[in-house]
Each structure stands twice: as structure tokens, then as C-alpha cells.
Amino acid sequence: MIRKCLIAVGLAVALIAPALAQAGLYVYPAGGQSPEKQQEDEGACMSWASGQTGFDPTAPLQTTTPPPQTQAPTSSAGRGLLRGALVGVTVGAIAGDAGKGAAIGAGTGALVGGARGRDQAANANAQQQAWAQQQADQYAQSQNNFNQAYATCLRGRGYTVN
């Protein structure tokens, strides 16, 4: 499940990243620069902006922090069933019917154990989603900083950038 979540996040970012790299910047050669000169200036400004921001929109996406480690649920319906049965045997023996107590304890333990397992899985999923959102936000901020530096460089070379 976690692997599927990471793969989905990776694919989503991989599909979005090229669109973010362009980020709607329009460059107009206000000083009458030739297409060749504009291409040269854009390349130089891309290098300069990458150096200033530490972000390269053409590089493969790399996360700055590893995804949160999730552990297998420590409680499960099976474990809850066993614990419940043991408690039920004890309570049933005191009450005079160990078998009935074990059955009731096993059923209750399975329900409680299953619920705990679902809660742990939901918590692990929430942690993965929070991590993915943090990575997306960080990427967007880095892209924005890069775009500002890139546009500043191009404006300094006589281009209109919107």
C-alpha cells in the first residue's frame, strides 16, 4: 500500500514537473534580439538561476527527506482474537464457563484488534500523504524561486518577461 502511494506520488510529480518547469513564463526580445541570441541568453540565464537558487528544473526530481518509515501494525484481528480468548478463558473460568468466556473474549479481541490495525494503517497513510504534500510544496517553492531568478536575468539582458 505504501509502495503504491509512493509510486503514485512519483508519477504525479513526474507528470507535473515538465509543466512546472515552463511555469507560464513568456519571454519577448524587447531589444530586437535574434532567435539565436535569445536562445543563448535563455540558456545562460537558466544556468545563472540554477546557480543562484540551487534548483535545476531539468534535473530529475530528488526528495530532500526520505519518506516516513511505517511499521507493520502491531495489533491485528488475529492477535486481538488470541488475547481476547486468553482473557475470556480466565474470566470464564472464574464465572464457571471457560469455553463461553473464551468465545466472547475471542470475538471482542478480534474486533478491537482489527480496529487498531485499521487505525494504524490510516495513520501510516496520513503520514505518507503529509510527506508527499511537503515535498510538492517544497518543489513548488523552489520552482518559484528559480523562475524569479530566471526572469530577473532575462530582464537584465533586455527581455520582457511575463
C-alpha beads as a LAMMPS data file, in Angstrom:
LAMMPS data file: protein, C-alpha beads

162 atoms
161 bonds

1 atom types
1 bond types

-500.0 500.0 xlo xhi
-500.0 500.0 ylo yhi
-500.0 500.0 zlo zhi

Masses

1 110.0

Atoms # bond

1 1 1 0.000 0.000 0.000
2 1 1 2.768 2.431 0.942
3 1 1 4.763 1.465 -2.132
4 1 1 1.695 2.148 -4.309
5 1 1 1.276 5.559 -2.655
6 1 1 4.921 6.466 -3.294
7 1 1 4.698 5.296 -6.897
8 1 1 1.535 7.347 -7.419
9 1 1 3.145 10.454 -5.913
10 1 1 6.266 9.941 -8.026
11 1 1 4.256 9.575 -11.206
12 1 1 2.152 12.624 -10.411
13 1 1 5.229 14.759 -9.786
14 1 1 6.939 13.381 -12.896
15 1 1 3.938 14.365 -14.989
16 1 1 3.609 17.790 -13.387
17 1 1 7.319 18.693 -13.271
18 1 1 7.736 19.483 -17.006
19 1 1 4.703 21.759 -16.895
20 1 1 6.030 23.483 -13.789
21 1 1 9.404 23.978 -15.463
22 1 1 7.749 26.180 -18.062
23 1 1 5.509 27.795 -15.411
24 1 1 3.876 30.169 -17.847
25 1 1 6.871 32.440 -18.417
26 1 1 6.722 34.320 -21.670
27 1 1 9.923 35.916 -22.939
28 1 1 9.828 38.711 -25.517
29 1 1 13.011 40.052 -27.150
30 1 1 12.302 43.739 -26.390
31 1 1 15.759 44.789 -27.624
32 1 1 15.313 43.146 -31.027
33 1 1 17.491 40.148 -30.142
34 1 1 17.650 37.408 -32.760
35 1 1 16.152 33.963 -32.004
36 1 1 19.708 32.600 -31.749
37 1 1 20.714 35.312 -29.262
38 1 1 17.518 34.738 -27.268
39 1 1 18.226 31.006 -27.074
40 1 1 21.793 31.729 -25.934
41 1 1 20.587 34.228 -23.312
42 1 1 17.890 31.865 -22.046
43 1 1 20.490 29.110 -21.602
44 1 1 22.848 31.435 -19.769
45 1 1 20.041 32.715 -17.555
46 1 1 18.907 29.180 -16.812
47 1 1 22.421 28.324 -15.631
48 1 1 22.652 31.515 -13.607
49 1 1 19.230 30.993 -11.982
50 1 1 20.140 27.388 -11.119
51 1 1 23.344 28.566 -9.504
52 1 1 21.539 31.243 -7.510
53 1 1 18.714 29.023 -6.280
54 1 1 20.260 25.559 -6.217
55 1 1 17.308 24.322 -8.283
56 1 1 17.518 22.839 -11.764
57 1 1 14.116 22.255 -13.398
58 1 1 15.714 19.939 -15.971
59 1 1 17.205 17.609 -13.331
60 1 1 15.319 14.538 -12.149
61 1 1 13.209 15.139 -9.086
62 1 1 15.018 14.342 -5.848
63 1 1 13.439 14.495 -2.447
64 1 1 15.299 16.172 0.369
65 1 1 13.965 13.883 3.061
66 1 1 13.164 10.201 2.942
67 1 1 9.529 9.163 3.239
68 1 1 8.408 8.343 6.753
69 1 1 9.108 4.783 7.781
70 1 1 5.974 2.884 8.553
71 1 1 5.832 -0.199 10.659
72 1 1 3.615 -3.163 10.237
73 1 1 0.642 -2.827 12.525
74 1 1 1.469 -4.171 15.961
75 1 1 -2.128 -5.144 16.590
76 1 1 -4.284 -7.199 14.334
77 1 1 -7.529 -9.067 14.421
78 1 1 -5.640 -12.343 14.902
79 1 1 -3.581 -11.086 17.817
80 1 1 -6.659 -9.477 19.327
81 1 1 -8.525 -12.745 18.969
82 1 1 -5.798 -14.632 20.848
83 1 1 -5.533 -12.037 23.601
84 1 1 -9.283 -11.867 23.936
85 1 1 -9.565 -15.637 24.104
86 1 1 -6.958 -15.808 26.862
87 1 1 -8.700 -13.122 28.878
88 1 1 -12.045 -14.773 28.160
89 1 1 -10.821 -18.152 29.401
90 1 1 -9.681 -16.556 32.636
91 1 1 -12.883 -14.589 33.161
92 1 1 -14.991 -17.569 32.062
93 1 1 -13.169 -19.891 34.451
94 1 1 -13.892 -17.544 37.310
95 1 1 -17.553 -17.310 36.235
96 1 1 -17.825 -21.065 35.750
97 1 1 -17.796 -21.437 31.912
98 1 1 -14.309 -21.110 30.445
99 1 1 -15.422 -22.080 26.915
100 1 1 -18.122 -19.433 26.710
101 1 1 -15.771 -16.831 28.170
102 1 1 -13.108 -17.735 25.605
103 1 1 -15.576 -17.390 22.731
104 1 1 -16.804 -13.999 23.906
105 1 1 -13.243 -12.813 24.583
106 1 1 -12.037 -14.022 21.183
107 1 1 -14.825 -12.208 19.343
108 1 1 -14.278 -8.991 21.255
109 1 1 -10.500 -9.231 20.863
110 1 1 -10.791 -9.740 17.112
111 1 1 -12.965 -6.650 16.753
112 1 1 -10.695 -4.477 18.893
113 1 1 -7.528 -5.820 17.220
114 1 1 -8.974 -5.261 13.739
115 1 1 -9.940 -1.706 14.618
116 1 1 -6.449 -0.983 15.962
117 1 1 -4.883 -2.376 12.796
118 1 1 -7.095 -0.144 10.629
119 1 1 -6.240 2.882 12.769
120 1 1 -2.514 2.178 12.403
121 1 1 -2.861 1.761 8.629
122 1 1 -4.820 5.023 8.388
123 1 1 -2.168 6.826 10.450
124 1 1 0.617 5.461 8.229
125 1 1 -1.302 6.591 5.134
126 1 1 -1.818 10.068 6.603
127 1 1 1.919 10.328 7.311
128 1 1 2.748 9.339 3.728
129 1 1 0.293 11.895 2.343
130 1 1 1.669 14.646 4.583
131 1 1 5.204 13.826 3.437
132 1 1 4.141 13.879 -0.226
133 1 1 2.414 17.248 0.241
134 1 1 5.509 18.649 1.948
135 1 1 7.666 17.510 -0.977
136 1 1 5.259 19.033 -3.519
137 1 1 5.176 22.340 -1.605
138 1 1 8.969 22.415 -1.385
139 1 1 9.287 21.706 -5.118
140 1 1 6.795 24.452 -5.975
141 1 1 8.680 26.971 -3.793
142 1 1 12.000 26.012 -5.401
143 1 1 10.448 26.337 -8.866
144 1 1 9.057 29.766 -7.976
145 1 1 12.444 30.957 -6.706
146 1 1 14.097 29.673 -9.878
147 1 1 11.514 31.423 -12.091
148 1 1 12.089 34.724 -10.301
149 1 1 15.861 34.467 -10.734
150 1 1 15.486 33.378 -14.372
151 1 1 13.164 36.294 -15.157
152 1 1 15.492 38.750 -13.383
153 1 1 18.419 37.598 -15.509
154 1 1 16.448 37.875 -18.741
155 1 1 15.175 41.336 -17.860
156 1 1 18.767 42.364 -17.197
157 1 1 19.601 41.260 -20.755
158 1 1 16.844 43.370 -22.308
159 1 1 13.896 40.945 -22.480
160 1 1 10.351 41.455 -21.334
161 1 1 9.255 38.543 -19.164
162 1 1 5.726 37.797 -18.016

Bonds

1 1 1 2
2 1 2 3
3 1 3 4
4 1 4 5
5 1 5 6
6 1 6 7
7 1 7 8
8 1 8 9
9 1 9 10
10 1 10 11
11 1 11 12
12 1 12 13
13 1 13 14
14 1 14 15
15 1 15 16
16 1 16 17
17 1 17 18
18 1 18 19
19 1 19 20
20 1 20 21
21 1 21 22
22 1 22 23
23 1 23 24
24 1 24 25
25 1 25 26
26 1 26 27
27 1 27 28
28 1 28 29
29 1 29 30
30 1 30 31
31 1 31 32
32 1 32 33
33 1 33 34
34 1 34 35
35 1 35 36
36 1 36 37
37 1 37 38
38 1 38 39
39 1 39 40
40 1 40 41
41 1 41 42
42 1 42 43
43 1 43 44
44 1 44 45
45 1 45 46
46 1 46 47
47 1 47 48
48 1 48 49
49 1 49 50
50 1 50 51
51 1 51 52
52 1 52 53
53 1 53 54
54 1 54 55
55 1 55 56
56 1 56 57
57 1 57 58
58 1 58 59
59 1 59 60
60 1 60 61
61 1 61 62
62 1 62 63
63 1 63 64
64 1 64 65
65 1 65 66
66 1 66 67
67 1 67 68
68 1 68 69
69 1 69 70
70 1 70 71
71 1 71 72
72 1 72 73
73 1 73 74
74 1 74 75
75 1 75 76
76 1 76 77
77 1 77 78
78 1 78 79
79 1 79 80
80 1 80 81
81 1 81 82
82 1 82 83
83 1 83 84
84 1 84 85
85 1 85 86
86 1 86 87
87 1 87 88
88 1 88 89
89 1 89 90
90 1 90 91
91 1 91 92
92 1 92 93
93 1 93 94
94 1 94 95
95 1 95 96
96 1 96 97
97 1 97 98
98 1 98 99
99 1 99 100
100 1 100 101
101 1 101 102
102 1 102 103
103 1 103 104
104 1 104 105
105 1 105 106
106 1 106 107
107 1 107 108
108 1 108 109
109 1 109 110
110 1 110 111
111 1 111 112
112 1 112 113
113 1 113 114
114 1 114 115
115 1 115 116
116 1 116 117
117 1 117 118
118 1 118 119
119 1 119 120
120 1 120 121
121 1 121 122
122 1 122 123
123 1 123 124
124 1 124 125
125 1 125 126
126 1 126 127
127 1 127 128
128 1 128 129
129 1 129 130
130 1 130 131
131 1 131 132
132 1 132 133
133 1 133 134
134 1 134 135
135 1 135 136
136 1 136 137
137 1 137 138
138 1 138 139
139 1 139 140
140 1 140 141
141 1 141 142
142 1 142 143
143 1 143 144
144 1 144 145
145 1 145 146
146 1 146 147
147 1 147 148
148 1 148 149
149 1 149 150
150 1 150 151
151 1 151 152
152 1 152 153
153 1 153 154
154 1 154 155
155 1 155 156
156 1 156 157
157 1 157 158
158 1 158 159
159 1 159 160
160 1 160 161
161 1 161 162
